[in-house]
């Protein structure tokens, strides 16, 4: 049957066949702009997935925060005055943007071993890179060796750092999601 169609139409009328194919491609291409694909976690994961249920339980219990990560590669030494000033300026400018709750950088995280101090002292006064009198060489070693910061906030060679841009919670989305989940349970 396919061979018959091929012989009688495509070979007999190649220009017409090509015109029909081009017309079809043009129509489909024009309508492709209306194509919407929802690739969110809500559509890709089954509702009875145990991992999804556990994630929702953890989010309900401890809260959920959305964030973006921006990598920053300075032109000089990461711990130089110039680079730290640029980083502080970038952080401050990002915090001014609408839709940004806060920004976390190497300037803001606690330095627990620069110098090493008892926990009692850290509770009262947690030093950061912006604190006066911080030993930057000790801070450099801490960032390079700390499992908390290495490969998360700084690259192993300290050539790149990350800025975590924390976004505010979307209360309307959370409310609608809760209502939807309640309706699904009732059905």
KAKA-V578937 format. One record per helix or strand of 3 or more residues. SS is the DSSP state (hx for helix, st for strand). FROM is the first residue (numbers start at 1). TO is the last residue. If there is no record, write none. Layout:
SS/FROM/TO
SS/FROM/TO
This chain:
hx/2/10
hx/14/34
hx/41/44
hx/50/62
st/67/72
hx/81/96
st/102/104
hx/119/124
hx/136/145
st/161/166
hx/171/186
